[in-house]
Amino acid sequence: MAQKFHIKRNDVVVVIAGSQKGKSGKVLEILAAKQRARVEGVAMIKRHLKKSQEHPQGTIAEREGSVHISNLMLQAVFDSSKRKKTAPATA
């Protein structure tokens, strides 16, 4: 049976825990087997590509790594929750 997650593809999410905390982006894909998701612009990793037809010199490509589903929250839910830091009122 397929797993059910609180987020799906194309949802806008916020990272609530881990080294990428505070970043947000659109979910590009869900890796159900590993309970992880790729989020646009979050957890960028460098991939070294060898010489090829389109890259005669070889290249270092940056792409999204994955973030565990438990560290993600929907942007709408995040905005309506207490987690969103409001600017401290200076009196």
Beta strands, then each sheet from edge to edge (+ up, - down):
strand 1: 12-15
strand 2: 24-31
strand 3: 36-39
strand 4: 44-49
strand 5: 59-64
strand 6: 66-68
strand 7: 72-74
sheet 1: 6+ 3- 2+ 1- 7+
sheet 2: 4+ 5-
end
